[in-house]
């Protein structure tokens, strides 16, 4: 399996900026270490084995940990979804899902984060 193309901090911050400019809210990073931690979760290993071996699992890790860590001042759920989507697209996946299903997924994940 080829090495996935992971999302960088710069890319995540740029996605956040685009979403805030498009949909409104406060721009900015609230917790740098929270973002760094969330972005490294898909690459975490135990005894040399990835904890999230499948690309879909890695995308889910981005979504969950960015939403949970709340690293941005505003727009964390939007950014979490955009990072996960961007990661899937960068690794050759075509994401076909309705807006309602995406909304329900993010709401469920956020509830699980509480």
Beta strands, then each sheet from edge to edge (+ up, - down):
strand 1: 45-46
strand 2: 49-50
sheet 1: 1+ 2-
end
